[in-house]
Amino acid sequence: MSAQAAEVRAGRRVVPISSPDKLMFPQAGITKLELAEYYARIAPHMVPLVKDRPITMHSFPGGIDADGYLIKSAPKHFPDWIECATVRKRGGTVTHALANDAASLVYMANQNCVTPHVWLSKVDEPDQPDRVIFDLDPHEGGSFADCRAAARDLGEMLRDRGLATYAMVTGSQGLHVVVPIRRGPEFPEVFQWAKAIGIELAEVNPGKLTMEFLKENRGGRIYVDVRRNAYAQHAAAPYAVRPKERAPVAMPIRWEELSDRKLGPQSWTIRTAPDRVASEGDAWKGMGRSARKLPL
């Protein structure tokens, strides 16, 4: 393979990869070509979960050991076959790229995008989320075992309200519990509902959980974060690679896996995630069909 150029087949397209030997993850020896090939392999599972959602790209032109930055507006040089959508922002509009096919994901990887982040709403109704996210973040000293226990407690609370629950290890520190909902309520109403659930969860185990935003006030407790349930907020996409040393992946998991003591937030990497999905299937497949009306 030439060090100057390579190609990755993604669906019906062949996407050129510039500087394919560039080390995106130096300590793991993972190149830009390997990153692009991963997104091509995982796309059949990933695209249905990110389709029609505005993408914010976390890009690392110098690899993850150098500074990265977020790209919201689709660059003008993006080819016209990548679908885009214009949505409002404070004081104007912004045009986001969409990851509606495998080739779009691979093209973004070629643009040094390690992690695509997605909205909780789709572009046809950007003010109406169809997912609610609870981010259980043990970053300041909480254990992942406590994080798993909190997710199980949260799931029980949500299912008692007639809702379906899905879990994902983030590839970073914690867990996401995701609830598919029927569209209708807008973000401010959904946020207030999620906040009330978060408060209720934290009150169940105040020694281990907190809704406290300021890190210095958390006292080593797990942060129950509901702030992503707002317009234009975003979260790491399912199956997205994270900018960590081993190239861990945000992996959807089966709910019963939350009881597995061996489960960790970075249990799968760019090199193991495709085989996991090939053998176990997509834990979030058909999520949209489980959407229920939010019990406001």
Summary of the structure (lengths in Angstrom):
residues: 296
radius of gyration: 18.8
end to end distance: 56.4
largest distance: 57.9
contacts: 970
relative contact order: 0.16
helix: 28%
strand: 27%
